[in-house]
Amino acid sequence: MALRFTTAGESHGPGLVAVLEGLPAGLGLSPDDIDGDLARRQLGHGRGGRMKIEQDRAEVTAGLRHGRTLGSPVALRIQNRDYANWEERMNPWPVAADVEEVHLPRPGHADLAGVQKFGFQDVRNVLERASARETAARVACGALAKAFVRELGVVVASHVLRIGSVEAPARDPLGSEDFVGVDESPVRCLDPEASAAMVAEIDAARKANESLGGIYEVVAFGVVPGLGSHVSWEERLDGRLAQAVMSIQAMKGVAIGDGFELAGRVGSQAHDEIFFSDDRGYFRETNHAGGLEGGMTTGDPLVVRGAMKPLPTLTKPLRSVDIATREPAQALRERTDSCTVPAAAVVAEAMAALVVASAYRDKFGGDHIGDVTKAVGAYEERIGWRR
Ligand code: EPS
């Protein structure tokens, strides 16, 4: 059974919920597995006032007993503490108060297309769900997926490569140990000098009433060769990863491995030559392909980059139109973050983990975690794969 998840919840409504189906039974989990990642998603220089209000915790309401999965859907709930300030405006039921509608769509947000599509008069009916608050629920599901793949020897990590005009210097290929202190950087960047420059750039942007985007990279270490498949388009793992990462709010680009840079290289500089030794089995000395060839994993680290646009809620709003009067107006001005690239990288870790976990479920099945580890071990032995 493939892994499937769904989320529900509005940004200032009572809370978020998520249901993740398809984990095997017997997988050990702790509250910290989930809450640790929820806390990491709240970090990062450039966050706005909302993060001082929220302290995300997942309440698991189904699918677990005494810290082990039951093989049934796992359901969880994350409270929106800010709902206390929005009870009238976001109450699921009618209220006596006269709640003011929002008529000023923000360029770059879901607002205008959303009201057109759903026939709303009030932009809030769209923006509440379009908000990246929803990514807390994704991260909770991703933490469960990470715990599953961790049992199979897979570690998923991320770091920030660029914020605005500041780029971290290129590095030698990274190992999972290189990511140990990454959350200590206020922008989750591995290079201390670039981190400091990114912080300064965010501060300057905020002062100028601007927002900033950037680029992050997710790496999954220890993934077996042969997940995904070349035989049909929807099974190609590169396509599934790209969809999952692109679906994160505010993403505008996704690349696998060297991605767009490969387009400008000659073939001999673009591919990863294959070697064999008794010690290592098949191996490569480079990983331009980002661990994916023909839509299948190669056994090298899986490398996915995401490009995030600057957030479209601006403290100095862009020009727009009042949808009630059709007169020119300034877009909605709301409390906002100035940069959320560090958080987006944590969300992308979750999405990548969910795709990888789902591919393991597709290939190896198994009702109990012990069945899965046994099947993966037998396959690793058959192909002679060594981590
Ligand atoms: C968001 C706007 C801000 C962010 C929010 C996403 O919320 P607010 O409008 O309440 O200030 O803080 O992100 C989160 C709440 C979160 O948990 O990440 C938006 O418009 O997308």
Residues whose N, C-alpha, C, O or C-beta is under 5 A from the ligand:
A	BS01	EPS	R50 A130 S131 A132 R133 R335 T336
